[in-house]
Amino acid sequence: MIADEEAFYRALGDRIAELRRKQNLTQQQLADALGLSQRTVGHYEVGRIRVQVYMLPELSDCLGVSISELIDPVRKALSRRKPARRPSERGG
């Protein structure tokens, strides 16, 4: 993973853990609901492995939020950390 991806998946993992706790779920309970191992959920929460795109609808349902509510806070937090890039750096 490149640095931006690592930061995204760590932040997404934090968000998953936060929402899981709000639902009063253990990692094991969330894992059972998703058909995953507790270890996989733990890896998601620390950003060690990527959450697969096809898991997002079920994951967001289990956490009681929309996919946007799951991901948007992560994207916004990461965009605040980055300095704005000049147009010449964006390739256009």
PyMOL Python script that loads the backbone (N, CA, C, O; Angstrom):
from pymol import cmd

cmd.read_pdbstr("""\
ATOM      1  N   MET A   1       0.841  -1.186   0.000  1.00  0.00           N
ATOM      2  CA  MET A   1       0.000   0.000   0.000  1.00  0.00           C
ATOM      3  C   MET A   1       0.881   1.243   0.000  1.00  0.00           C
ATOM      4  O   MET A   1       1.944   1.271   0.621  1.00  0.00           O
ATOM      5  N   ILE A   2       0.426   2.255  -0.698  1.00  0.00           N
ATOM      6  CA  ILE A   2       1.141   3.526  -0.657  1.00  0.00           C
ATOM      7  C   ILE A   2       0.715   4.276   0.595  1.00  0.00           C
ATOM      8  O   ILE A   2      -0.272   3.910   1.233  1.00  0.00           O
ATOM      9  N   ALA A   3       1.449   5.319   0.949  1.00  0.00           N
ATOM     10  CA  ALA A   3       1.217   6.039   2.201  1.00  0.00           C
ATOM     11  C   ALA A   3      -0.218   6.559   2.317  1.00  0.00           C
ATOM     12  O   ALA A   3      -0.821   6.459   3.385  1.00  0.00           O
ATOM     13  N   ASP A   4      -0.770   7.110   1.240  1.00  0.00           N
ATOM     14  CA  ASP A   4      -2.139   7.621   1.288  1.00  0.00           C
ATOM     15  C   ASP A   4      -3.135   6.503   1.579  1.00  0.00           C
ATOM     16  O   ASP A   4      -4.080   6.690   2.346  1.00  0.00           O
ATOM     17  N   GLU A   5      -2.921   5.344   0.967  1.00  0.00           N
ATOM     18  CA  GLU A   5      -3.812   4.208   1.215  1.00  0.00           C
ATOM     19  C   GLU A   5      -3.693   3.731   2.654  1.00  0.00           C
ATOM     20  O   GLU A   5      -4.697   3.423   3.296  1.00  0.00           O
ATOM     21  N   GLU A   6      -2.476   3.669   3.156  1.00  0.00           N
ATOM     22  CA  GLU A   6      -2.274   3.242   4.541  1.00  0.00           C
ATOM     23  C   GLU A   6      -3.001   4.180   5.495  1.00  0.00           C
ATOM     24  O   GLU A   6      -3.662   3.726   6.429  1.00  0.00           O
ATOM     25  N   ALA A   7      -2.886   5.475   5.269  1.00  0.00           N
ATOM     26  CA  ALA A   7      -3.556   6.454   6.119  1.00  0.00           C
ATOM     27  C   ALA A   7      -5.072   6.287   6.027  1.00  0.00           C
ATOM     28  O   ALA A   7      -5.774   6.358   7.036  1.00  0.00           O
ATOM     29  N   PHE A   8      -5.568   6.068   4.818  1.00  0.00           N
ATOM     30  CA  PHE A   8      -7.011   5.889   4.644  1.00  0.00           C
ATOM     31  C   PHE A   8      -7.504   4.659   5.405  1.00  0.00           C
ATOM     32  O   PHE A   8      -8.494   4.740   6.132  1.00  0.00           O
ATOM     33  N   TYR A   9      -6.832   3.534   5.247  1.00  0.00           N
ATOM     34  CA  TYR A   9      -7.303   2.302   5.884  1.00  0.00           C
ATOM     35  C   TYR A   9      -7.136   2.327   7.405  1.00  0.00           C
ATOM     36  O   TYR A   9      -7.919   1.704   8.121  1.00  0.00           O
ATOM     37  N   ARG A  10      -6.120   3.043   7.905  1.00  0.00           N
ATOM     38  CA  ARG A  10      -6.005   3.216   9.359  1.00  0.00           C
ATOM     39  C   ARG A  10      -7.163   4.056   9.878  1.00  0.00           C
ATOM     40  O   ARG A  10      -7.778   3.723  10.891  1.00  0.00           O
ATOM     41  N   ALA A  11      -7.458   5.155   9.171  1.00  0.00           N
ATOM     42  CA  ALA A  11      -8.560   6.025   9.578  1.00  0.00           C
ATOM     43  C   ALA A  11      -9.903   5.308   9.448  1.00  0.00           C
ATOM     44  O   ALA A  11     -10.776   5.474  10.299  1.00  0.00           O
ATOM     45  N   LEU A  12     -10.073   4.521   8.400  1.00  0.00           N
ATOM     46  CA  LEU A  12     -11.304   3.749   8.245  1.00  0.00           C
ATOM     47  C   LEU A  12     -11.427   2.736   9.377  1.00  0.00           C
ATOM     48  O   LEU A  12     -12.517   2.534   9.914  1.00  0.00           O
ATOM     49  N   GLY A  13     -10.332   2.108   9.738  1.00  0.00           N
ATOM     50  CA  GLY A  13     -10.350   1.166  10.854  1.00  0.00           C
ATOM     51  C   GLY A  13     -10.760   1.829  12.153  1.00  0.00           C
ATOM     52  O   GLY A  13     -11.533   1.265  12.928  1.00  0.00           O
ATOM     53  N   ASP A  14     -10.242   3.032  12.393  1.00  0.00           N
ATOM     54  CA  ASP A  14     -10.644   3.780  13.586  1.00  0.00           C
ATOM     55  C   ASP A  14     -12.140   4.053  13.562  1.00  0.00           C
ATOM     56  O   ASP A  14     -12.820   3.944  14.582  1.00  0.00           O
ATOM     57  N   ARG A  15     -12.644   4.408  12.386  1.00  0.00           N
ATOM     58  CA  ARG A  15     -14.075   4.704  12.234  1.00  0.00           C
ATOM     59  C   ARG A  15     -14.919   3.445  12.480  1.00  0.00           C
ATOM     60  O   ARG A  15     -15.956   3.511  13.139  1.00  0.00           O
ATOM     61  N   ILE A  16     -14.478   2.322  11.957  1.00  0.00           N
ATOM     62  CA  ILE A  16     -15.194   1.060  12.176  1.00  0.00           C
ATOM     63  C   ILE A  16     -15.235   0.739  13.668  1.00  0.00           C
ATOM     64  O   ILE A  16     -16.287   0.386  14.202  1.00  0.00           O
ATOM     65  N   ALA A  17     -14.093   0.862  14.339  1.00  0.00           N
ATOM     66  CA  ALA A  17     -14.040   0.573  15.776  1.00  0.00           C
ATOM     67  C   ALA A  17     -14.959   1.508  16.557  1.00  0.00           C
ATOM     68  O   ALA A  17     -15.664   1.076  17.469  1.00  0.00           O
ATOM     69  N   GLU A  18     -14.948   2.787  16.196  1.00  0.00           N
ATOM     70  CA  GLU A  18     -15.802   3.770  16.862  1.00  0.00           C
ATOM     71  C   GLU A  18     -17.276   3.407  16.718  1.00  0.00           C
ATOM     72  O   GLU A  18     -18.025   3.395  17.696  1.00  0.00           O
ATOM     73  N   LEU A  19     -17.679   3.112  15.486  1.00  0.00           N
ATOM     74  CA  LEU A  19     -19.089   2.775  15.240  1.00  0.00           C
ATOM     75  C   LEU A  19     -19.471   1.444  15.871  1.00  0.00           C
ATOM     76  O   LEU A  19     -20.590   1.279  16.357  1.00  0.00           O
ATOM     77  N   ARG A  20     -18.547   0.501  15.862  1.00  0.00           N
ATOM     78  CA  ARG A  20     -18.815  -0.805  16.488  1.00  0.00           C
ATOM     79  C   ARG A  20     -19.092  -0.619  17.978  1.00  0.00           C
ATOM     80  O   ARG A  20     -20.029  -1.204  18.521  1.00  0.00           O
ATOM     81  N   ARG A  21     -18.272   0.198  18.632  1.00  0.00           N
ATOM     82  CA  ARG A  21     -18.467   0.445  20.064  1.00  0.00           C
ATOM     83  C   ARG A  21     -19.792   1.160  20.328  1.00  0.00           C
ATOM     84  O   ARG A  21     -20.470   0.867  21.312  1.00  0.00           O
ATOM     85  N   LYS A  22     -20.162   2.097  19.454  1.00  0.00           N
ATOM     86  CA  LYS A  22     -21.442   2.802  19.607  1.00  0.00           C
ATOM     87  C   LYS A  22     -22.618   1.837  19.528  1.00  0.00           C
ATOM     88  O   LYS A  22     -23.655   2.060  20.153  1.00  0.00           O
ATOM     89  N   GLN A  23     -22.454   0.764  18.761  1.00  0.00           N
ATOM     90  CA  GLN A  23     -23.499  -0.255  18.643  1.00  0.00           C
ATOM     91  C   GLN A  23     -23.398  -1.303  19.755  1.00  0.00           C
ATOM     92  O   GLN A  23     -24.162  -2.268  19.783  1.00  0.00           O
ATOM     93  N   ASN A  24     -22.441  -1.098  20.671  1.00  0.00           N
ATOM     94  CA  ASN A  24     -22.193  -2.052  21.761  1.00  0.00           C
ATOM     95  C   ASN A  24     -21.915  -3.457  21.237  1.00  0.00           C
ATOM     96  O   ASN A  24     -22.405  -4.449  21.776  1.00  0.00           O
ATOM     97  N   LEU A  25     -21.121  -3.514  20.181  1.00  0.00           N
ATOM     98  CA  LEU A  25     -20.738  -4.794  19.598  1.00  0.00           C
ATOM     99  C   LEU A  25     -19.283  -5.094  19.926  1.00  0.00           C
ATOM    100  O   LEU A  25     -18.445  -4.194  19.964  1.00  0.00           O
ATOM    101  N   THR A  26     -19.000  -6.343  20.156  1.00  0.00           N
ATOM    102  CA  THR A  26     -17.606  -6.777  20.264  1.00  0.00           C
ATOM    103  C   THR A  26     -17.094  -7.041  18.853  1.00  0.00           C
ATOM    104  O   THR A  26     -17.872  -7.127  17.902  1.00  0.00           O
ATOM    105  N   GLN A  27     -15.780  -7.168  18.732  1.00  0.00           N
ATOM    106  CA  GLN A  27     -15.230  -7.554  17.436  1.00  0.00           C
ATOM    107  C   GLN A  27     -15.801  -8.897  17.005  1.00  0.00           C
ATOM    108  O   GLN A  27     -16.103  -9.095  15.828  1.00  0.00           O
ATOM    109  N   GLN A  28     -15.948  -9.811  17.938  1.00  0.00           N
ATOM    110  CA  GLN A  28     -16.472 -11.141  17.606  1.00  0.00           C
ATOM    111  C   GLN A  28     -17.908 -11.061  17.097  1.00  0.00           C
ATOM    112  O   GLN A  28     -18.264 -11.745  16.138  1.00  0.00           O
ATOM    113  N   GLN A  29     -18.732 -10.233  17.730  1.00  0.00           N
ATOM    114  CA  GLN A  29     -20.125 -10.101  17.293  1.00  0.00           C
ATOM    115  C   GLN A  29     -20.194  -9.509  15.881  1.00  0.00           C
ATOM    116  O   GLN A  29     -20.978  -9.967  15.050  1.00  0.00           O
ATOM    117  N   LEU A  30     -19.377  -8.499  15.618  1.00  0.00           N
ATOM    118  CA  LEU A  30     -19.361  -7.919  14.284  1.00  0.00           C
ATOM    119  C   LEU A  30     -18.852  -8.942  13.275  1.00  0.00           C
ATOM    120  O   LEU A  30     -19.400  -9.075  12.180  1.00  0.00           O
ATOM    121  N   ALA A  31     -17.810  -9.656  13.649  1.00  0.00           N
ATOM    122  CA  ALA A  31     -17.257 -10.688  12.768  1.00  0.00           C
ATOM    123  C   ALA A  31     -18.314 -11.744  12.441  1.00  0.00           C
ATOM    124  O   ALA A  31     -18.455 -12.143  11.285  1.00  0.00           O
ATOM    125  N   ASP A  32     -19.047 -12.193  13.443  1.00  0.00           N
ATOM    126  CA  ASP A  32     -20.092 -13.191  13.218  1.00  0.00           C
ATOM    127  C   ASP A  32     -21.154 -12.670  12.259  1.00  0.00           C
ATOM    128  O   ASP A  32     -21.612 -13.396  11.376  1.00  0.00           O
ATOM    129  N   ALA A  33     -21.546 -11.410  12.435  1.00  0.00           N
ATOM    130  CA  ALA A  33     -22.573 -10.817  11.571  1.00  0.00           C
ATOM    131  C   ALA A  33     -22.088 -10.697  10.127  1.00  0.00           C
ATOM    132  O   ALA A  33     -22.882 -10.771   9.189  1.00  0.00           O
ATOM    133  N   LEU A  34     -20.777 -10.512   9.957  1.00  0.00           N
ATOM    134  CA  LEU A  34     -20.209 -10.357   8.618  1.00  0.00           C
ATOM    135  C   LEU A  34     -19.726 -11.667   8.013  1.00  0.00           C
ATOM    136  O   LEU A  34     -19.371 -11.713   6.835  1.00  0.00           O
ATOM    137  N   GLY A  35     -19.709 -12.733   8.810  1.00  0.00           N
ATOM    138  CA  GLY A  35     -19.190 -14.008   8.331  1.00  0.00           C
ATOM    139  C   GLY A  35     -17.675 -14.002   8.222  1.00  0.00           C
ATOM    140  O   GLY A  35     -17.107 -14.666   7.355  1.00  0.00           O
ATOM    141  N   LEU A  36     -17.024 -13.259   9.096  1.00  0.00           N
ATOM    142  CA  LEU A  36     -15.569 -13.147   9.109  1.00  0.00           C
ATOM    143  C   LEU A  36     -15.031 -13.656  10.437  1.00  0.00           C
ATOM    144  O   LEU A  36     -15.794 -13.961  11.353  1.00  0.00           O
ATOM    145  N   SER A  37     -13.732 -13.742  10.530  1.00  0.00           N
ATOM    146  CA  SER A  37     -13.124 -14.076  11.818  1.00  0.00           C
ATOM    147  C   SER A  37     -12.935 -12.797  12.626  1.00  0.00           C
ATOM    148  O   SER A  37     -12.870 -11.701  12.068  1.00  0.00           O
ATOM    149  N   GLN A  38     -12.848 -12.949  13.937  1.00  0.00           N
ATOM    150  CA  GLN A  38     -12.593 -11.808  14.818  1.00  0.00           C
ATOM    151  C   GLN A  38     -11.243 -11.192  14.457  1.00  0.00           C
ATOM    152  O   GLN A  38     -11.073  -9.974  14.512  1.00  0.00           O
ATOM    153  N   ARG A  39     -10.309 -12.023  14.096  1.00  0.00           N
ATOM    154  CA  ARG A  39      -8.978 -11.551  13.728  1.00  0.00           C
ATOM    155  C   ARG A  39      -9.035 -10.613  12.521  1.00  0.00           C
ATOM    156  O   ARG A  39      -8.334  -9.602  12.483  1.00  0.00           O
ATOM    157  N   THR A  40      -9.868 -10.950  11.541  1.00  0.00           N
ATOM    158  CA  THR A  40     -10.011 -10.097  10.363  1.00  0.00           C
ATOM    159  C   THR A  40     -10.584  -8.740  10.752  1.00  0.00           C
ATOM    160  O   THR A  40     -10.095  -7.707  10.296  1.00  0.00           O
ATOM    161  N   VAL A  41     -11.612  -8.736  11.589  1.00  0.00           N
ATOM    162  CA  VAL A  41     -12.189  -7.468  12.048  1.00  0.00           C
ATOM    163  C   VAL A  41     -11.125  -6.661  12.799  1.00  0.00           C
ATOM    164  O   VAL A  41     -11.021  -5.449  12.612  1.00  0.00           O
ATOM    165  N   GLY A  42     -10.351  -7.316  13.630  1.00  0.00           N
ATOM    166  CA  GLY A  42      -9.266  -6.636  14.334  1.00  0.00           C
ATOM    167  C   GLY A  42      -8.260  -6.028  13.370  1.00  0.00           C
ATOM    168  O   GLY A  42      -7.786  -4.912  13.578  1.00  0.00           O
ATOM    169  N   HIS A  43      -7.938  -6.762  12.323  1.00  0.00           N
ATOM    170  CA  HIS A  43      -7.017  -6.244  11.308  1.00  0.00           C
ATOM    171  C   HIS A  43      -7.621  -5.044  10.577  1.00  0.00           C
ATOM    172  O   HIS A  43      -6.914  -4.080  10.284  1.00  0.00           O
ATOM    173  N   TYR A  44      -8.920  -5.095  10.280  1.00  0.00           N
ATOM    174  CA  TYR A  44      -9.593  -3.944   9.679  1.00  0.00           C
ATOM    175  C   TYR A  44      -9.439  -2.723  10.580  1.00  0.00           C
ATOM    176  O   TYR A  44      -9.120  -1.629  10.113  1.00  0.00           O
ATOM    177  N   GLU A  45      -9.672  -2.924  11.884  1.00  0.00           N
ATOM    178  CA  GLU A  45      -9.709  -1.806  12.812  1.00  0.00           C
ATOM    179  C   GLU A  45      -8.358  -1.130  13.010  1.00  0.00           C
ATOM    180  O   GLU A  45      -8.310   0.043  13.382  1.00  0.00           O
ATOM    181  N   VAL A  46      -7.287  -1.825  12.774  1.00  0.00           N
ATOM    182  CA  VAL A  46      -5.965  -1.192  12.889  1.00  0.00           C
ATOM    183  C   VAL A  46      -5.382  -0.852  11.522  1.00  0.00           C
ATOM    184  O   VAL A  46      -4.260  -0.354  11.433  1.00  0.00           O
ATOM    185  N   GLY A  47      -6.132  -1.117  10.461  1.00  0.00           N
ATOM    186  CA  GLY A  47      -5.690  -0.786   9.118  1.00  0.00           C
ATOM    187  C   GLY A  47      -4.639  -1.712   8.564  1.00  0.00           C
ATOM    188  O   GLY A  47      -3.946  -1.363   7.609  1.00  0.00           O
ATOM    189  N   ARG A  48      -4.508  -2.890   9.146  1.00  0.00           N
ATOM    190  CA  ARG A  48      -3.502  -3.849   8.684  1.00  0.00           C
ATOM    191  C   ARG A  48      -3.897  -4.475   7.348  1.00  0.00           C
ATOM    192  O   ARG A  48      -3.041  -4.774   6.515  1.00  0.00           O
ATOM    193  N   ILE A  49      -5.200  -4.669   7.154  1.00  0.00           N
ATOM    194  CA  ILE A  49      -5.679  -5.165   5.864  1.00  0.00           C
ATOM    195  C   ILE A  49      -6.810  -4.267   5.376  1.00  0.00           C
ATOM    196  O   ILE A  49      -7.476  -3.593   6.162  1.00  0.00           O
ATOM    197  N   ARG A  50      -7.006  -4.272   4.088  1.00  0.00           N
ATOM    198  CA  ARG A  50      -8.024  -3.436   3.455  1.00  0.00           C
ATOM    199  C   ARG A  50      -9.416  -4.050   3.612  1.00  0.00           C
ATOM    200  O   ARG A  50      -9.594  -5.264   3.514  1.00  0.00           O
ATOM    201  N   VAL A  51     -10.378  -3.196   3.854  1.00  0.00           N
ATOM    202  CA  VAL A  51     -11.771  -3.621   3.808  1.00  0.00           C
ATOM    203  C   VAL A  51     -12.132  -3.733   2.338  1.00  0.00           C
ATOM    204  O   VAL A  51     -11.966  -2.775   1.582  1.00  0.00           O
ATOM    205  N   GLN A  52     -12.615  -4.873   1.933  1.00  0.00           N
ATOM    206  CA  GLN A  52     -12.980  -5.079   0.537  1.00  0.00           C
ATOM    207  C   GLN A  52     -14.248  -4.283   0.213  1.00  0.00           C
ATOM    208  O   GLN A  52     -15.164  -4.202   1.032  1.00  0.00           O
ATOM    209  N   VAL A  53     -14.289  -3.709  -0.964  1.00  0.00           N
ATOM    210  CA  VAL A  53     -15.413  -2.863  -1.372  1.00  0.00           C
ATOM    211  C   VAL A  53     -16.736  -3.612  -1.250  1.00  0.00           C
ATOM    212  O   VAL A  53     -17.733  -3.031  -0.821  1.00  0.00           O
ATOM    213  N   TYR A  54     -16.761  -4.867  -1.616  1.00  0.00           N
ATOM    214  CA  TYR A  54     -18.019  -5.616  -1.564  1.00  0.00           C
ATOM    215  C   TYR A  54     -18.528  -5.801  -0.130  1.00  0.00           C
ATOM    216  O   TYR A  54     -19.688  -6.160   0.072  1.00  0.00           O
ATOM    217  N   MET A  55     -17.670  -5.559   0.865  1.00  0.00           N
ATOM    218  CA  MET A  55     -18.080  -5.680   2.268  1.00  0.00           C
ATOM    219  C   MET A  55     -18.756  -4.411   2.800  1.00  0.00           C
ATOM    220  O   MET A  55     -19.423  -4.454   3.833  1.00  0.00           O
ATOM    221  N   LEU A  56     -18.590  -3.298   2.109  1.00  0.00           N
ATOM    222  CA  LEU A  56     -19.081  -2.024   2.627  1.00  0.00           C
ATOM    223  C   LEU A  56     -20.583  -1.980   2.896  1.00  0.00           C
ATOM    224  O   LEU A  56     -20.982  -1.487   3.951  1.00  0.00           O
ATOM    225  N   PRO A  57     -21.437  -2.471   1.994  1.00  0.00           N
ATOM    226  CA  PRO A  57     -22.869  -2.421   2.303  1.00  0.00           C
ATOM    227  C   PRO A  57     -23.234  -3.198   3.571  1.00  0.00           C
ATOM    228  O   PRO A  57     -23.967  -2.689   4.419  1.00  0.00           O
ATOM    229  N   GLU A  58     -22.734  -4.407   3.699  1.00  0.00           N
ATOM    230  CA  GLU A  58     -23.054  -5.213   4.869  1.00  0.00           C
ATOM    231  C   GLU A  58     -22.418  -4.635   6.136  1.00  0.00           C
ATOM    232  O   GLU A  58     -23.036  -4.630   7.201  1.00  0.00           O
ATOM    233  N   LEU A  59     -21.199  -4.156   6.013  1.00  0.00           N
ATOM    234  CA  LEU A  59     -20.510  -3.549   7.148  1.00  0.00           C
ATOM    235  C   LEU A  59     -21.263  -2.321   7.636  1.00  0.00           C
ATOM    236  O   LEU A  59     -21.484  -2.164   8.837  1.00  0.00           O
ATOM    237  N   SER A  60     -21.655  -1.456   6.718  1.00  0.00           N
ATOM    238  CA  SER A  60     -22.387  -0.256   7.119  1.00  0.00           C
ATOM    239  C   SER A  60     -23.732  -0.620   7.743  1.00  0.00           C
ATOM    240  O   SER A  60     -24.153   0.020   8.707  1.00  0.00           O
ATOM    241  N   ASP A  61     -24.411  -1.634   7.212  1.00  0.00           N
ATOM    242  CA  ASP A  61     -25.674  -2.088   7.815  1.00  0.00           C
ATOM    243  C   ASP A  61     -25.458  -2.561   9.248  1.00  0.00           C
ATOM    244  O   ASP A  61     -26.218  -2.200  10.146  1.00  0.00           O
ATOM    245  N   CYS A  62     -24.435  -3.358   9.458  1.00  0.00           N
ATOM    246  CA  CYS A  62     -24.143  -3.884  10.800  1.00  0.00           C
ATOM    247  C   CYS A  62     -23.814  -2.767  11.782  1.00  0.00           C
ATOM    248  O   CYS A  62     -24.095  -2.874  12.976  1.00  0.00           O
ATOM    249  N   LEU A  63     -23.217  -1.695  11.269  1.00  0.00           N
ATOM    250  CA  LEU A  63     -22.816  -0.586  12.135  1.00  0.00           C
ATOM    251  C   LEU A  63     -23.893   0.486  12.250  1.00  0.00           C
ATOM    252  O   LEU A  63     -23.725   1.469  12.972  1.00  0.00           O
ATOM    253  N   GLY A  64     -24.999   0.290  11.534  1.00  0.00           N
ATOM    254  CA  GLY A  64     -26.136   1.204  11.648  1.00  0.00           C
ATOM    255  C   GLY A  64     -25.947   2.544  10.970  1.00  0.00           C
ATOM    256  O   GLY A  64     -26.521   3.546  11.395  1.00  0.00           O
ATOM    257  N   VAL A  65     -25.134   2.566   9.905  1.00  0.00           N
ATOM    258  CA  VAL A  65     -24.896   3.804   9.172  1.00  0.00           C
ATOM    259  C   VAL A  65     -24.938   3.509   7.674  1.00  0.00           C
ATOM    260  O   VAL A  65     -24.878   2.354   7.251  1.00  0.00           O
ATOM    261  N   SER A  66     -25.040   4.570   6.889  1.00  0.00           N
ATOM    262  CA  SER A  66     -24.933   4.400   5.438  1.00  0.00           C
ATOM    263  C   SER A  66     -23.455   4.278   5.075  1.00  0.00           C
ATOM    264  O   SER A  66     -22.578   4.558   5.893  1.00  0.00           O
ATOM    265  N   ILE A  67     -23.197   3.864   3.857  1.00  0.00           N
ATOM    266  CA  ILE A  67     -21.810   3.788   3.397  1.00  0.00           C
ATOM    267  C   ILE A  67     -21.173   5.178   3.450  1.00  0.00           C
ATOM    268  O   ILE A  67     -20.013   5.319   3.835  1.00  0.00           O
ATOM    269  N   SER A  68     -21.927   6.188   3.068  1.00  0.00           N
ATOM    270  CA  SER A  68     -21.410   7.559   3.132  1.00  0.00           C
ATOM    271  C   SER A  68     -21.054   7.952   4.557  1.00  0.00           C
ATOM    272  O   SER A  68     -20.014   8.567   4.793  1.00  0.00           O
ATOM    273  N   GLU A  69     -21.909   7.603   5.502  1.00  0.00           N
ATOM    274  CA  GLU A  69     -21.631   7.939   6.909  1.00  0.00           C
ATOM    275  C   GLU A  69     -20.417   7.175   7.438  1.00  0.00           C
ATOM    276  O   GLU A  69     -19.750   7.625   8.369  1.00  0.00           O
ATOM    277  N   LEU A  70     -20.142   6.045   6.852  1.00  0.00           N
ATOM    278  CA  LEU A  70     -18.968   5.266   7.231  1.00  0.00           C
ATOM    279  C   LEU A  70     -17.689   5.895   6.672  1.00  0.00           C
ATOM    280  O   LEU A  70     -16.691   6.011   7.384  1.00  0.00           O
ATOM    281  N   ILE A  71     -17.718   6.294   5.415  1.00  0.00           N
ATOM    282  CA  ILE A  71     -16.501   6.718   4.721  1.00  0.00           C
ATOM    283  C   ILE A  71     -16.267   8.226   4.711  1.00  0.00           C
ATOM    284  O   ILE A  71     -15.119   8.658   4.809  1.00  0.00           O
ATOM    285  N   ASP A  72     -17.311   9.036   4.597  1.00  0.00           N
ATOM    286  CA  ASP A  72     -17.117  10.481   4.454  1.00  0.00           C
ATOM    287  C   ASP A  72     -16.299  11.112   5.577  1.00  0.00           C
ATOM    288  O   ASP A  72     -15.424  11.927   5.287  1.00  0.00           O
ATOM    289  N   PRO A  73     -16.542  10.774   6.847  1.00  0.00           N
ATOM    290  CA  PRO A  73     -15.707  11.371   7.902  1.00  0.00           C
ATOM    291  C   PRO A  73     -14.229  11.020   7.752  1.00  0.00           C
ATOM    292  O   PRO A  73     -13.357  11.813   8.109  1.00  0.00           O
ATOM    293  N   VAL A  74     -13.959   9.851   7.233  1.00  0.00           N
ATOM    294  CA  VAL A  74     -12.574   9.426   7.014  1.00  0.00           C
ATOM    295  C   VAL A  74     -11.945  10.276   5.912  1.00  0.00           C
ATOM    296  O   VAL A  74     -10.835  10.785   6.074  1.00  0.00           O
ATOM    297  N   ARG A  75     -12.639  10.425   4.815  1.00  0.00           N
ATOM    298  CA  ARG A  75     -12.126  11.221   3.701  1.00  0.00           C
ATOM    299  C   ARG A  75     -11.922  12.669   4.106  1.00  0.00           C
ATOM    300  O   ARG A  75     -10.912  13.278   3.754  1.00  0.00           O
ATOM    301  N   LYS A  76     -12.870  13.223   4.841  1.00  0.00           N
ATOM    302  CA  LYS A  76     -12.760  14.620   5.269  1.00  0.00           C
ATOM    303  C   LYS A  76     -11.580  14.804   6.213  1.00  0.00           C
ATOM    304  O   LYS A  76     -10.840  15.780   6.094  1.00  0.00           O
ATOM    305  N   ALA A  77     -11.399  13.889   7.139  1.00  0.00           N
ATOM    306  CA  ALA A  77     -10.278  13.993   8.077  1.00  0.00           C
ATOM    307  C   ALA A  77      -8.948  13.928   7.341  1.00  0.00           C
ATOM    308  O   ALA A  77      -8.025  14.678   7.661  1.00  0.00           O
ATOM    309  N   LEU A  78      -8.842  13.049   6.369  1.00  0.00           N
ATOM    310  CA  LEU A  78      -7.599  12.926   5.616  1.00  0.00           C
ATOM    311  C   LEU A  78      -7.346  14.138   4.733  1.00  0.00           C
ATOM    312  O   LEU A  78      -6.198  14.555   4.575  1.00  0.00           O
ATOM    313  N   SER A  79      -8.385  14.705   4.162  1.00  0.00           N
ATOM    314  CA  SER A  79      -8.191  15.869   3.285  1.00  0.00           C
ATOM    315  C   SER A  79      -7.766  17.084   4.087  1.00  0.00           C
ATOM    316  O   SER A  79      -7.079  17.953   3.551  1.00  0.00           O
ATOM    317  N   ARG A  80      -8.149  17.174   5.349  1.00  0.00           N
ATOM    318  CA  ARG A  80      -7.721  18.286   6.195  1.00  0.00           C
ATOM    319  C   ARG A  80      -6.241  18.192   6.538  1.00  0.00           C
ATOM    320  O   ARG A  80      -5.597  19.211   6.792  1.00  0.00           O
ATOM    321  N   ARG A  81      -5.701  16.985   6.550  1.00  0.00           N
ATOM    322  CA  ARG A  81      -4.299  16.791   6.908  1.00  0.00           C
ATOM    323  C   ARG A  81      -3.344  17.115   5.771  1.00  0.00           C
ATOM    324  O   ARG A  81      -2.180  17.434   6.015  1.00  0.00           O
ATOM    325  N   LYS A  82      -3.815  17.040   4.539  1.00  0.00           N
ATOM    326  CA  LYS A  82      -2.946  17.225   3.380  1.00  0.00           C
ATOM    327  C   LYS A  82      -2.899  18.691   2.979  1.00  0.00           C
ATOM    328  O   LYS A  82      -3.922  19.376   3.002  1.00  0.00           O
ATOM    329  N   PRO A  83      -1.731  19.172   2.617  1.00  0.00           N
ATOM    330  CA  PRO A  83      -1.666  20.522   2.049  1.00  0.00           C
ATOM    331  C   PRO A  83      -2.294  20.511   0.662  1.00  0.00           C
ATOM    332  O   PRO A  83      -2.245  19.502  -0.043  1.00  0.00           O
ATOM    333  N   ALA A  84      -2.872  21.615   0.283  1.00  0.00           N
ATOM    334  CA  ALA A  84      -3.487  21.706  -1.041  1.00  0.00           C
ATOM    335  C   ALA A  84      -2.402  21.579  -2.103  1.00  0.00           C
ATOM    336  O   ALA A  84      -1.315  22.142  -1.976  1.00  0.00           O
ATOM    337  N   ARG A  85      -2.721  20.829  -3.147  1.00  0.00           N
ATOM    338  CA  ARG A  85      -1.775  20.659  -4.250  1.00  0.00           C
ATOM    339  C   ARG A  85      -2.054  21.704  -5.314  1.00  0.00           C
ATOM    340  O   ARG A  85      -3.207  22.041  -5.586  1.00  0.00           O
ATOM    341  N   ARG A  86      -0.990  22.210  -5.910  1.00  0.00           N
ATOM    342  CA  ARG A  86      -1.138  23.175  -7.003  1.00  0.00           C
ATOM    343  C   ARG A  86      -1.623  22.435  -8.252  1.00  0.00           C
ATOM    344  O   ARG A  86      -1.373  21.239  -8.403  1.00  0.00           O
ATOM    345  N   PRO A  87      -2.319  23.152  -9.149  1.00  0.00           N
ATOM    346  CA  PRO A  87      -2.804  22.500 -10.380  1.00  0.00           C
ATOM    347  C   PRO A  87      -1.715  21.779 -11.147  1.00  0.00           C
ATOM    348  O   PRO A  87      -1.968  20.721 -11.725  1.00  0.00           O
ATOM    349  N   SER A  88      -0.502  22.328 -11.168  1.00  0.00           N
ATOM    350  CA  SER A  88       0.586  21.671 -11.918  1.00  0.00           C
ATOM    351  C   SER A  88       0.964  20.323 -11.309  1.00  0.00           C
ATOM    352  O   SER A  88       1.499  19.464 -12.010  1.00  0.00           O
ATOM    353  N   GLU A  89       0.695  20.120 -10.008  1.00  0.00           N
ATOM    354  CA  GLU A  89       1.008  18.856  -9.341  1.00  0.00           C
ATOM    355  C   GLU A  89      -0.070  17.808  -9.603  1.00  0.00           C
ATOM    356  O   GLU A  89       0.158  16.616  -9.394  1.00  0.00           O
ATOM    357  N   ARG A  90      -1.225  18.238 -10.053  1.00  0.00           N
ATOM    358  CA  ARG A  90      -2.323  17.302 -10.317  1.00  0.00           C
ATOM    359  C   ARG A  90      -2.289  16.780 -11.740  1.00  0.00           C
ATOM    360  O   ARG A  90      -3.138  15.981 -12.137  1.00  0.00           O
ATOM    361  N   GLY A  91      -1.335  17.220 -12.486  1.00  0.00           N
ATOM    362  CA  GLY A  91      -1.220  16.732 -13.861  1.00  0.00           C
ATOM    363  C   GLY A  91      -2.076  17.510 -14.815  1.00  0.00           C
ATOM    364  O   GLY A  91      -2.365  17.012 -15.903  1.00  0.00           O
ATOM    365  N   GLY A  92      -2.510  18.735 -14.462  1.00  0.00           N
ATOM    366  CA  GLY A  92      -3.330  19.459 -15.399  1.00  0.00           C
ATOM    367  C   GLY A  92      -3.336  20.853 -15.156  1.00  0.00           C
ATOM    368  O   GLY A  92      -3.995  21.602 -15.878  1.00  0.00           O
TER     369      GLY A  92
END
""", "prot")
cmd.dss("prot")
cmd.show_as("cartoon", "prot")
cmd.util.cbc("prot")
cmd.orient("prot")
